[in-house]
């Protein structure tokens, strides 16, 4: 096999287990991986020990990856049947079975690129569109201009001093006409 490009921390001589696992799944043997990480073959062997069932047959992992949504759907169906099977529910609570089903169903939706939350994206988009339209309308109302534009066309939207100001409670009290306060 060709060379392997791996970052090695020669001071700590630390093995990147994830990287070692990827290399092993690509077909590299443990002594080659050990040499690239500057660690012993035994260190690589110990680090990869939990993955041994899969390392002997890497095609299993590839088959799982290629069929994950269908495998998860099958697991979902099995768990659903377990929830409905009264004999199996005697051993596990219905809550445990429902929890397992929920986790598998959520993971299955993720694998299929579907939402895992009940979010009304169309409603959110409508609100954004409404807000955008409102911003455009308000800008037009305010007649906002870019810097450097001719300011003679700007509309003065400040109120005139002659505009009536609505009376306040103190105006009624001062006039002695507090019977009009409701």
Buried (B, 14 or more C-beta within 10 A) or exposed (E): EEEBEBEBEEEEEEBBBEBBBBBBBEEBEBEBBBBBBBBBBEBBBEBBEEBEEBBEEEEEEEEEEEEBBEBBBEBBEEBBEBBEEEEEBEEEEEEEBBEBBEEBBBBBBEBEEEEEEEEEEEEEEEEEEEEEEEEEEEEEEEEEEEEEEEEEEEEEEEEEEEEEEEEEEEEBEEEEEEEEEE
